[in-house]
Amino acid sequence: MQSYNQEFLSEIKEMYSDYFDVEYIAKNFSIPEEYLKSIGLIDVDELYSHYAITLNTKRGLDLYGDDFFKRKQKGTLHENDVMFICIGEWSDKHEFQLCCDTSSSAYGKVFDFNDAHPWFGTSEGEMEWDSFKEFLKDEFNVELTQQ
């Protein structure tokens, strides 16, 4: 599992290199350990429609778009212009996003974005959980055990 995690992390870091400086990524990108430890232990397909995470993260990153680059060029990135990974979806417009940027106060939190994305800012009615563990317990009555 450890080698898979390193390959997985490397792929995502490479995807983010179009958007953030390599030094920033190296310093701030970190997938919370409780999420990494859950891969393969939880049958997420029974919990919600789960994405192939690296493919979805790539698709999600494409959504940073021109607006992000304009803010970056002007030096006006906002607090939500940080690194997230999509960990699932429900309905046709909801995505569960996990903040993986240690420079953010949202690090480790899970958000339910309804027809939106973190880098668009927050919108009314979004759900938020303080951790992946809390998200699983609250939404699906699943508890992660200590390993």
One Martini backbone bead per residue (centre of mass of N, CA, C, O) as a GRO file, in nm:
protein
  147
    1MET     BB    1   0.056   0.064  -0.019
    2GLN     BB    2   0.288   0.269  -0.005
    3SER     BB    3   0.359   0.278  -0.310
    4TYR     BB    4   0.086   0.373  -0.399
    5ASN     BB    5   0.089   0.639  -0.245
    6GLN     BB    6   0.336   0.762  -0.389
    7GLU     BB    7   0.222   0.754  -0.673
    8PHE     BB    8  -0.034   0.910  -0.617
    9LEU     BB    9   0.106   1.169  -0.515
   10SER     BB   10   0.275   1.227  -0.767
   11GLU     BB   11   0.042   1.264  -0.967
   12ILE     BB   12  -0.095   1.502  -0.824
   13LYS     BB   13   0.144   1.693  -0.812
   14GLU     BB   14   0.174   1.711  -1.118
   15MET     BB   15  -0.105   1.833  -1.174
   16TYR     BB   16  -0.048   2.096  -0.992
   17SER     BB   17   0.198   2.229  -1.157
   18ASP     BB   18   0.006   2.422  -1.336
   19TYR     BB   19  -0.082   2.605  -1.061
   20PHE     BB   20   0.176   2.547  -0.884
   21ASP     BB   21   0.447   2.562  -0.723
   22VAL     BB   22   0.666   2.323  -0.641
   23GLU     BB   23   0.728   2.432  -0.355
   24TYR     BB   24   0.438   2.453  -0.259
   25ILE     BB   25   0.365   2.159  -0.290
   26ALA     BB   26   0.589   2.035  -0.112
   27LYS     BB   27   0.495   2.197   0.147
   28ASN     BB   28   0.143   2.162   0.127
   29PHE     BB   29   0.097   1.875   0.019
   30SER     BB   30  -0.159   1.670   0.194
   31ILE     BB   31  -0.291   1.373   0.264
   32PRO     BB   32  -0.477   1.256   0.485
   33GLU     BB   33  -0.417   0.972   0.659
   34GLU     BB   34  -0.713   0.868   0.696
   35TYR     BB   35  -0.759   0.841   0.395
   36LEU     BB   36  -0.525   0.657   0.307
   37LYS     BB   37  -0.603   0.422   0.509
   38SER     BB   38  -0.895   0.368   0.367
   39ILE     BB   39  -0.780   0.250   0.130
   40GLY     BB   40  -0.938  -0.065   0.084
   41LEU     BB   41  -1.132  -0.076   0.356
   42ILE     BB   42  -1.358   0.073   0.203
   43ASP     BB   43  -1.672   0.041   0.045
   44VAL     BB   44  -1.745   0.314  -0.131
   45ASP     BB   45  -1.965   0.214  -0.334
   46GLU     BB   46  -2.176   0.187  -0.090
   47LEU     BB   47  -2.178   0.495  -0.008
   48TYR     BB   48  -2.085   0.616  -0.293
   49SER     BB   49  -2.006   0.768  -0.578
   50HIS     BB   50  -1.692   0.683  -0.686
   51TYR     BB   51  -1.409   0.796  -0.793
   52ALA     BB   52  -1.142   0.811  -0.985
   53ILE     BB   53  -0.931   1.009  -0.838
   54THR     BB   54  -0.717   1.092  -1.051
   55LEU     BB   55  -0.916   1.160  -1.275
   56ASN     BB   56  -1.088   1.364  -1.117
   57THR     BB   57  -0.868   1.554  -1.039
   58LYS     BB   58  -0.799   1.630  -1.324
   59ARG     BB   59  -1.076   1.739  -1.396
   60GLY     BB   60  -1.093   1.944  -1.162
   61LEU     BB   61  -0.840   2.110  -1.240
   62ASP     BB   62  -0.957   2.225  -1.507
   63LEU     BB   63  -1.151   2.428  -1.334
   64TYR     BB   64  -0.974   2.662  -1.267
   65GLY     BB   65  -0.879   2.825  -1.498
   66ASP     BB   66  -0.863   3.153  -1.598
   67ASP     BB   67  -0.933   3.289  -1.329
   68PHE     BB   68  -0.698   3.177  -1.172
   69PHE     BB   69  -0.465   3.288  -1.354
   70LYS     BB   70  -0.538   3.585  -1.317
   71ARG     BB   71  -0.499   3.590  -1.009
   72LYS     BB   72  -0.208   3.491  -1.011
   73GLN     BB   73  -0.082   3.719  -1.188
   74LYS     BB   74  -0.194   3.947  -0.976
   75GLY     BB   75  -0.182   3.833  -0.673
   76THR     BB   76  -0.517   3.734  -0.601
   77LEU     BB   77  -0.543   3.506  -0.432
   78HIS     BB   78  -0.750   3.307  -0.244
   79GLU     BB   79  -0.831   3.098   0.021
   80ASN     BB   80  -0.947   2.876  -0.206
   81ASP     BB   81  -0.657   2.864  -0.356
   82VAL     BB   82  -0.630   2.540  -0.318
   83MET     BB   83  -0.583   2.202  -0.236
   84PHE     BB   84  -0.784   1.945  -0.381
   85ILE     BB   85  -0.991   1.651  -0.353
   86CYS     BB   86  -1.193   1.420  -0.499
   87ILE     BB   87  -1.406   1.165  -0.316
   88GLY     BB   88  -1.698   1.238  -0.444
   89GLU     BB   89  -2.053   1.176  -0.518
   90TRP     BB   90  -2.385   1.326  -0.570
   91SER     BB   91  -2.583   1.320  -0.780
   92ASP     BB   92  -2.525   1.575  -1.038
   93LYS     BB   93  -2.379   1.832  -0.836
   94HIS     BB   94  -2.213   1.671  -0.617
   95GLU     BB   95  -1.908   1.728  -0.425
   96PHE     BB   96  -1.644   1.575  -0.257
   97GLN     BB   97  -1.404   1.768  -0.076
   98LEU     BB   98  -1.051   1.755   0.003
   99CYS     BB   99  -0.827   1.914   0.194
  100CYS     BB  100  -0.453   1.934   0.089
  101ASP     BB  101  -0.370   2.217   0.242
  102THR     BB  102  -0.165   2.324   0.501
  103SER     BB  103  -0.217   2.647   0.460
  104SER     BB  104  -0.506   2.579   0.540
  105SER     BB  105  -0.785   2.592   0.752
  106ALA     BB  106  -0.918   2.338   0.575
  107TYR     BB  107  -0.748   2.118   0.652
  108GLY     BB  108  -0.915   1.796   0.631
  109LYS     BB  109  -1.165   1.888   0.510
  110VAL     BB  110  -1.508   1.837   0.414
  111PHE     BB  111  -1.696   1.905   0.112
  112ASP     BB  112  -2.016   2.009  -0.021
  113PHE     BB  113  -2.052   2.074  -0.359
  114ASN     BB  114  -2.302   2.265  -0.532
  115ASP     BB  115  -2.222   2.343  -0.831
  116ALA     BB  116  -1.915   2.355  -0.727
  117HIS     BB  117  -1.600   2.497  -0.604
  118PRO     BB  118  -1.359   2.599  -0.399
  119TRP     BB  119  -1.236   2.827  -0.606
  120PHE     BB  120  -1.527   2.987  -0.601
  121GLY     BB  121  -1.612   2.953  -0.326
  122THR     BB  122  -1.868   2.997  -0.124
  123SER     BB  123  -2.197   2.860  -0.051
  124GLU     BB  124  -2.502   2.812   0.010
  125GLY     BB  125  -2.554   2.498   0.184
  126GLU     BB  126  -2.296   2.380   0.261
  127MET     BB  127  -2.111   2.119   0.360
  128GLU     BB  128  -1.921   2.033   0.669
  129TRP     BB  129  -1.616   1.867   0.772
  130ASP     BB  130  -1.337   1.824   0.985
  131SER     BB  131  -1.328   1.520   0.864
  132PHE     BB  132  -1.327   1.214   0.727
  133LYS     BB  133  -1.425   1.064   0.974
  134GLU     BB  134  -1.676   1.245   1.022
  135PHE     BB  135  -1.804   1.205   0.748
  136LEU     BB  136  -1.853   0.898   0.768
  137LYS     BB  137  -2.019   0.902   1.028
  138ASP     BB  138  -2.243   1.109   0.949
  139GLU     BB  139  -2.329   0.995   0.654
  140PHE     BB  140  -2.264   0.646   0.703
  141ASN     BB  141  -2.197   0.505   0.975
  142VAL     BB  142  -1.872   0.509   0.969
  143GLU     BB  143  -1.586   0.364   1.130
  144LEU     BB  144  -1.268   0.428   1.203
  145THR     BB  145  -0.999   0.243   1.284
  146GLN     BB  146  -0.730   0.174   1.438
  147GLN     BB  147  -0.392   0.072   1.306
   0.00000   0.00000   0.00000
